[in-house]
Amino acid sequence: MTIPLHRRVVPVTYAQLLHDYVESKGFDPEKLLGEPWPQVAADGSGGISIEHWANMLALAEKRLDDPLIALHLGASITVRHLGILGAVLLACDNFAAALHKFDRYQRLIFDVIPMIKHVHEEGVDLTWDNRGFQPGRLVDETGFAVLIQFCRSLVRGSFRPLQVQFMHPAPADITPYETYFGCEVRFGQREPMIQLSHEVLALPLKSPDPILIKVLEQHADRLLSDLPQQDETVEQVRRAIADVLHQGEPDIERVSVQLGLSSRTLQKRLQHVGTCFRDELGVVRHQLATSYLRDPRLQVVEIALLLGYSEHSAFTRAFTKWTGKSPVQWKQQIQSPAVIGAKPGIGD
């Protein structure tokens, strides 16, 4: 299995979060932090190096005289700072299912060191392998504070970890940390860890984001209207793929269950009409991609997530293979006056 190479970056939206917080304290963030308001790249990719992020946090901590800045930043996070990931996770049945999906996509919000999930009798331990790189006190504290607030924004009920661990030495007063995390907080430990109980894993999630559902339905409807009419089995397969893509890359087993068939029967039916599941997955992804790219609300990183890719680079490679252009190039082309209003086709 290929181990992903972490870029050691955090999203630009983290810097936006810090700027927002500084402004909420009555200061000009550009002056206090010494840099302009951060702008997200057109494709939503990129990020801030972890070293730069650590320096920004240290500067803000010093100039605001705020030793608890990590906790304050975590408490102020909103859906806007996390992009479409939170809305996608809300489609899960419970927090355990959302955590499983988060394990796949966590690099979208913390592409620094790998997260390891260990299930045991008491619950699950989330640890971060820092043997090759240690982000530092402020990065660790902010990362955990953001993650816990993120989880609380997803679930219905009280979200309290069993325990939180940090590697760095304890501050003079750990009470604010125990209050924020709602559990025992240990410092000077061997590795950073968040421990969750089985009760927390079973917590139901809040209602899915109706705006996201409407966006997905609109694009799925456009997909079905744009595609030429096919054999009934092919139509059903494409519909099923479009329904589950945002949950991760679908396989024929999952779609077969949704259609009430065995995977072997479905594969035979597709072969009978001259196609296969992999080809139909590609057709649906291509058509949805061109539809999503026309939507100014969606960035390329978010589109990759909605299409079931765990890496936006994999989406970029696939889209370039389909069209001869990168998603950013294609988006820029269709936004030019000469092609506004044009509809995508299979050959785009």
C-alpha positions as CSV (number, residue, x, y, z in Angstrom):
1,M,0.0,0.0,0.0
2,T,1.3,3.4,-0.9
3,I,1.9,5.7,2.0
4,P,0.8,9.3,1.2
5,L,3.6,11.9,1.2
6,H,2.4,14.6,3.5
7,R,3.1,18.1,2.2
8,R,3.3,19.6,5.7
9,V,0.8,22.3,4.9
10,V,-2.5,23.5,6.4
11,P,-5.3,25.1,4.4
12,V,-5.3,28.8,3.6
13,T,-8.6,28.9,5.4
14,Y,-6.7,28.4,8.7
15,A,-4.9,31.7,8.1
16,Q,-8.3,33.3,7.3
17,L,-9.5,31.9,10.7
18,L,-6.5,33.6,12.4
19,H,-7.2,36.9,10.6
20,D,-10.8,36.7,11.6
21,Y,-9.9,36.1,15.2
22,V,-7.4,39.0,15.3
23,E,-10.0,41.3,13.8
24,S,-12.6,40.1,16.4
25,K,-10.3,41.3,19.1
26,G,-10.3,44.8,17.7
27,F,-7.0,44.8,15.8
28,D,-6.1,45.2,12.1
29,P,-5.0,41.6,11.3
30,E,-2.8,42.7,8.3
31,K,-0.8,45.1,10.5
32,L,-0.6,42.8,13.5
33,L,0.4,39.7,11.5
34,G,2.4,41.6,8.9
35,E,0.8,40.1,5.9
36,P,-2.2,40.6,3.7
37,W,-5.5,38.9,4.1
38,P,-5.1,35.3,2.8
39,Q,-6.7,34.4,-0.5
40,V,-7.7,30.8,-1.4
41,A,-6.3,29.7,-4.8
42,A,-8.7,29.4,-7.7
43,D,-8.6,25.6,-7.5
44,G,-8.7,25.5,-3.7
45,S,-5.4,23.7,-3.6
46,G,-2.1,25.0,-2.2
47,G,-1.8,25.8,1.5
48,I,0.4,27.4,4.1
49,S,3.6,25.6,5.1
50,I,3.5,24.3,8.7
51,E,6.5,26.4,9.6
52,H,4.8,29.6,8.4
53,W,1.6,28.7,10.2
54,A,3.6,28.1,13.4
55,N,5.2,31.5,13.1
56,M,1.9,33.2,12.5
57,L,0.4,31.6,15.6
58,A,3.5,32.5,17.7
59,L,3.3,36.1,16.5
60,A,-0.4,36.4,17.3
61,E,0.0,34.8,20.7
62,K,2.7,37.3,21.6
63,R,1.1,40.5,20.2
64,L,-2.3,39.7,21.6
65,D,-0.9,38.5,24.8
66,D,-3.1,35.4,24.5
67,P,-1.5,32.2,25.8
68,L,-4.7,30.3,25.1
69,I,-5.0,31.4,21.4
70,A,-5.2,27.8,20.2
71,L,-8.3,27.2,22.2
72,H,-9.8,30.5,21.2
73,L,-9.2,29.8,17.5
74,G,-10.7,26.3,17.8
75,A,-13.9,27.8,19.4
76,S,-14.3,30.3,16.6
77,I,-14.1,27.9,13.7
78,T,-17.1,27.9,11.3
79,V,-18.2,25.7,8.4
80,R,-16.7,28.3,6.0
81,H,-13.2,27.6,7.4
82,L,-13.6,23.8,6.7
83,G,-15.0,23.9,3.2
84,I,-17.3,21.2,1.9
85,L,-15.8,18.4,4.0
86,G,-18.1,19.0,7.0
87,A,-21.2,19.0,4.8
88,V,-20.1,15.8,3.1
89,L,-19.5,14.1,6.5
90,L,-23.0,15.0,7.6
91,A,-24.3,12.5,5.0
92,C,-23.1,9.7,7.3
93,D,-25.4,7.7,9.7
94,N,-23.4,8.3,12.9
95,F,-20.1,9.7,14.1
96,A,-18.3,6.3,13.7
97,A,-19.1,6.4,10.0
98,A,-18.1,10.0,9.7
99,L,-14.8,9.2,11.5
100,H,-14.1,6.4,9.0
101,K,-14.6,8.8,6.1
102,F,-12.6,11.5,7.9
103,D,-9.7,9.1,8.1
104,R,-9.7,9.1,4.3
105,Y,-10.0,12.9,3.8
106,Q,-8.3,14.4,6.9
107,R,-5.4,15.6,4.7
108,L,-7.8,18.2,3.4
109,I,-7.6,20.0,6.7
110,F,-4.2,18.8,8.2
111,D,-1.7,17.6,5.6
112,V,1.2,17.5,8.0
113,I,1.7,14.1,9.6
114,P,-0.3,10.9,9.2
115,M,-3.1,10.1,11.6
116,I,-3.4,6.5,12.9
117,K,-6.7,5.1,14.1
118,H,-6.6,2.3,16.7
119,V,-9.8,0.6,17.8
120,H,-9.8,-1.2,21.2
121,E,-12.3,-2.3,23.9
122,E,-12.8,1.2,25.4
123,G,-13.2,3.0,22.0
124,V,-10.7,4.4,19.5
125,D,-7.4,6.2,19.8
126,L,-6.5,8.8,17.2
127,T,-2.7,9.3,17.2
128,W,-0.4,11.3,14.9
129,D,2.9,9.8,13.8
130,N,5.4,12.5,14.5
131,R,8.5,10.4,14.3
132,G,9.6,12.2,11.1
133,F,8.4,15.7,12.0
134,Q,7.1,17.4,15.1
135,P,4.8,20.4,14.4
136,G,5.2,22.1,17.8
137,R,3.1,23.3,20.7
138,L,0.9,25.9,19.0
139,V,0.3,23.8,15.9
140,D,-0.7,20.7,18.0
141,E,-2.9,22.6,20.3
142,T,-4.7,24.5,17.5
143,G,-5.1,21.3,15.4
144,F,-6.7,19.5,18.3
145,A,-8.9,22.4,19.2
146,V,-10.1,22.8,15.6
147,L,-10.7,19.0,15.3
148,I,-12.8,18.8,18.5
149,Q,-14.9,21.8,17.6
150,F,-15.3,20.3,14.1
151,C,-16.6,17.1,15.6
152,R,-18.9,18.9,17.9
153,S,-20.4,20.8,15.0
154,L,-21.3,17.4,13.4
155,V,-23.0,15.5,16.2
156,R,-26.2,15.7,18.1
157,G,-25.5,15.2,21.8
158,S,-22.5,15.9,24.0
159,F,-19.2,15.3,22.3
160,R,-16.5,14.6,25.0
161,P,-13.3,12.7,24.4
162,L,-12.1,10.3,27.0
163,Q,-8.7,11.8,27.0
164,V,-6.4,14.2,25.1
165,Q,-2.6,14.0,25.1
166,F,0.1,16.5,24.1
167,M,3.8,16.0,23.9
168,H,4.9,19.4,25.1
169,P,5.2,20.4,28.8
170,A,2.1,21.4,30.7
171,P,1.3,25.1,31.2
172,A,1.0,26.5,34.7
173,D,-2.7,26.0,34.6
174,I,-4.3,23.2,32.7
175,T,-7.9,24.0,33.8
176,P,-8.8,25.9,30.5
177,Y,-7.7,22.9,28.5
178,E,-9.8,20.5,30.5
179,T,-12.7,22.9,30.3
180,Y,-12.4,23.2,26.5
181,F,-11.9,19.5,25.7
182,G,-14.2,18.3,28.4
183,C,-11.9,15.6,29.6
184,E,-8.6,14.8,31.2
185,V,-5.7,16.5,29.3
186,R,-2.2,15.1,29.7
187,F,1.0,16.9,28.8
188,G,4.5,15.6,28.3
189,Q,3.3,12.4,26.7
190,R,5.0,10.1,24.1
191,E,2.7,11.0,21.3
192,P,-0.3,13.4,20.6
193,M,-3.6,11.5,21.0
194,I,-7.3,11.9,21.2
195,Q,-9.2,9.0,22.8
196,L,-12.9,8.5,22.0
197,S,-15.4,6.2,23.6
198,H,-17.8,3.8,21.8
199,E,-20.7,6.0,23.1
200,V,-19.3,9.0,21.3
201,L,-18.8,6.9,18.2
202,A,-22.5,6.0,18.3
203,L,-23.7,9.6,18.4
204,P,-26.1,10.5,15.6
205,L,-25.2,13.4,13.3
206,K,-27.0,16.6,12.7
207,S,-29.3,16.9,9.7
208,P,-27.4,16.9,6.4
209,D,-26.7,20.4,4.9
210,P,-29.8,21.1,2.7
211,I,-27.8,23.5,0.6
212,L,-25.2,20.8,-0.3
213,I,-28.0,18.3,-1.0
214,K,-29.7,20.8,-3.4
215,V,-26.3,21.4,-5.1
216,L,-25.7,17.7,-5.6
217,E,-29.2,17.0,-6.8
218,Q,-29.0,19.9,-9.3
219,H,-25.8,18.6,-10.8
220,A,-27.0,15.0,-10.8
221,D,-30.2,16.1,-12.6
222,R,-28.0,17.9,-15.2
223,L,-25.9,14.8,-15.6
224,L,-28.9,12.6,-16.4
225,S,-30.4,15.2,-18.8
226,D,-27.1,15.7,-20.6
227,L,-26.3,12.0,-21.1
228,P,-27.8,10.2,-24.1
229,Q,-30.4,7.6,-23.3
230,Q,-29.0,4.2,-22.5
231,D,-30.1,0.7,-21.6
232,E,-32.1,0.6,-18.4
233,T,-29.4,-1.1,-16.5
234,V,-26.8,1.5,-17.5
235,E,-29.2,4.3,-16.5
236,Q,-29.8,2.7,-13.1
237,V,-26.0,2.2,-12.5
238,R,-25.2,5.8,-13.4
239,R,-27.9,7.1,-11.2
240,A,-26.7,4.9,-8.3
241,I,-23.1,6.0,-8.8
242,A,-24.1,9.7,-8.8
243,D,-26.0,9.1,-5.5
244,V,-23.0,7.7,-3.6
245,L,-19.9,9.4,-5.2
246,H,-19.6,12.0,-2.5
247,Q,-19.3,9.2,0.1
248,G,-16.0,8.1,-1.5
249,E,-15.1,6.0,-4.6
250,P,-17.9,3.5,-5.1
251,D,-17.3,-0.1,-6.0
252,I,-19.5,-2.5,-7.9
253,E,-20.4,-4.3,-4.7
254,R,-21.9,-1.2,-3.1
255,V,-23.9,-0.2,-6.2
256,S,-25.1,-3.8,-6.7
257,V,-26.5,-3.8,-3.2
258,Q,-28.2,-0.5,-3.9
259,L,-29.8,-2.0,-7.0
260,G,-30.8,-5.2,-5.3
261,L,-28.5,-7.4,-7.4
262,S,-25.4,-9.4,-6.9
263,S,-22.2,-7.9,-8.2
264,R,-21.7,-10.8,-10.6
265,T,-25.2,-10.3,-12.1
266,L,-24.7,-6.6,-12.5
267,Q,-21.4,-7.1,-14.2
268,K,-22.9,-9.6,-16.6
269,R,-25.7,-7.2,-17.5
270,L,-23.3,-4.4,-18.2
271,Q,-21.1,-6.7,-20.3
272,H,-24.2,-7.7,-22.3
273,V,-24.7,-4.1,-23.4
274,G,-21.0,-3.5,-24.1
275,T,-19.8,-1.7,-21.0
276,C,-18.4,-2.3,-17.5
277,F,-18.7,-0.7,-14.1
278,R,-15.3,1.1,-14.3
279,D,-16.3,2.7,-17.7
280,E,-19.6,3.9,-16.2
281,L,-17.9,5.3,-13.2
282,G,-15.6,7.3,-15.5
283,V,-18.6,8.6,-17.5
284,V,-20.4,9.8,-14.4
285,R,-17.3,11.4,-12.9
286,H,-16.5,13.2,-16.2
287,Q,-20.0,14.5,-16.6
288,L,-20.4,15.6,-13.0
289,A,-16.9,17.2,-13.1
290,T,-17.8,19.4,-16.0
291,S,-21.0,20.3,-14.3
292,Y,-19.4,21.1,-10.9
293,L,-16.6,23.1,-12.6
294,R,-19.3,25.5,-13.9
295,D,-20.5,26.1,-10.4
296,P,-18.6,29.2,-8.9
297,R,-19.4,27.9,-5.4
298,L,-17.2,24.9,-5.8
299,Q,-13.4,24.8,-5.8
300,V,-11.4,22.0,-7.5
301,V,-10.4,20.5,-4.2
302,E,-14.0,20.3,-3.1
303,I,-15.0,18.9,-6.5
304,A,-12.5,16.1,-6.2
305,L,-14.0,15.2,-2.8
306,L,-17.6,15.2,-4.3
307,L,-16.3,12.9,-7.1
308,G,-15.0,10.3,-4.6
309,Y,-11.3,11.1,-4.9
310,S,-9.1,11.2,-1.8
311,E,-6.5,13.4,-3.6
312,H,-7.3,16.3,-5.8
313,S,-4.2,15.5,-7.8
314,A,-5.8,12.1,-8.8
315,F,-8.8,14.1,-10.1
316,T,-6.6,16.5,-12.0
317,R,-4.8,13.6,-13.7
318,A,-8.1,12.0,-14.7
319,F,-9.7,15.2,-15.9
320,T,-6.6,16.0,-18.0
321,K,-6.8,12.6,-19.5
322,W,-10.5,13.1,-20.4
323,T,-10.2,16.7,-21.8
324,G,-6.5,17.5,-22.4
325,K,-6.8,20.3,-19.9
326,S,-6.5,20.6,-16.2
327,P,-9.6,21.4,-14.2
328,V,-8.4,25.0,-13.6
329,Q,-7.7,25.5,-17.3
330,W,-11.1,24.1,-18.2
331,K,-12.9,26.2,-15.6
332,Q,-11.1,29.4,-16.9
333,Q,-12.0,28.5,-20.5
334,I,-15.7,28.0,-19.8
335,Q,-15.8,31.2,-17.8
336,S,-14.6,33.2,-20.8
337,P,-17.2,35.3,-22.6
338,A,-16.9,33.2,-25.8
339,V,-18.1,30.0,-24.1
340,I,-20.4,31.1,-21.3
341,G,-23.6,29.2,-21.7
342,A,-22.0,26.3,-23.6
343,K,-22.9,22.8,-22.3
344,P,-20.3,20.1,-21.6
345,G,-20.4,16.8,-23.5
346,I,-18.5,13.6,-23.3
347,G,-15.9,14.8,-25.7
348,D,-15.1,18.0,-23.7
